[in-house]
Amino acid sequence: IVAAIVTFLIALWWDCRRIVNASAAKKSRDTDNGNNKPPSVWSNNYFLGQLVKSFCRTLPIYPFAAVIISFMCLFVITLFEDLHIDTAILNGPIYYCTLYGPL
């Protein structure tokens, strides 16, 4: 679980940094006034602050979100059983959706 959390956070950091840098580069191209210095807009401290703030907001609703996702999985399982499809293939997706879906 720790490896999944670390991988998720690294991917989130990488993606946010990429998007911010790409939009900053586009903005500097669009409003180039002779200053060739790229804008410095990415901040690791700001990212970590937003991550902590988001975590604190999500923490109280996480158990409810996990229960709701699990409840929705029951409908998928019922559909698979009605169509006579092997439900064992749902073990992985249900496990990961329930644990990591609310994140």
Disulfide bonds with the S-S distance in Angstrom:
none
